[in-house]
Amino acid sequence: MRAGILEAGQSDDRISGGAITGSAAGGTVDEWSDIDVAFGVRQGASVESVLAGLTDLMYQRYDARHHVDVLAGRWIYRVFLLASTLQVDIAVAPQPDFGARAPTFRLVFGEAADLPRASSAGAEGLIGLAWLYALHVRSSLARGRLWGAEYMLSQLRDQVLALACLRHGLPVTEARGVDRLPAEVRQPFEETLVGTLDRDRLQRALTGVVDRLLVEARLAEPAVADRIEPALHEVGTL
């Protein structure tokens, strides 16, 4: 299927280049991987028109049942759900924006622009998002909005886990590196998983995640940790 999609792109004069992206380009593909390809669209051609043609291909030849678009700058990622439950991601971008922004990009035909690599989330930014979510957990608990507290708690935990992944040189986004963290790093977070809307358990989980935030912040940005520690202790105190 991947080869068929790339061949369709190569036969389209409006397309300047095609690439394999995602796990297949990064050498981590397995039986649960989706199909990821990307195309550059020549200047003067319509990105939307090219994407419409590829969409017809997916529905007519490969039995797509639905799709959704995800936008990232000038890139459009059209994500298809097939009847087999396979996910296929087809990305298109104007020719000047078509190129590798991450290691998971392998040009198959045509040309690709020499682009700066996308920067990963920095430690200070992750710390900032984490304390912001911590504040929202506390305010949700104070207002008796337990669903809101649980949602914000999960967001808080995600930022701190991302911070741990950054420290260990693992992928930061979408929990892709979390399972590869050392067990002694992951284990304390397991104790903060809450399967109920019990206020006391949510509060204890908040305290636990805030403690882990301070541990990771001290290792990543000691000066920032010193500044925010007193306030965070107040936020996480029962």
Buried (B, 14 or more C-beta within 10 A) or exposed (E): BEEEBBEBBBEBEBBBBBBBBBBBBBEEBEEEBBBBBBBBBBEEBEBEEBBEEBBEBBBEEBEBEEBEEEEEEEBBBBBBBBEEEBBBBBBBBBBEBBBBBEEBBBBBBBEBBEEEEEEBBBBBEBBBBBBEBBBBBBBBBEEEBBEBBBBBBBBBBBBBBBBBBBBEEBBBEEEEBBEEBEEEBBEEBEEBEBEEEEEEBBBBBBBBBBBBBBBBBBEBBEEBBEEBBEEBEEBBEE
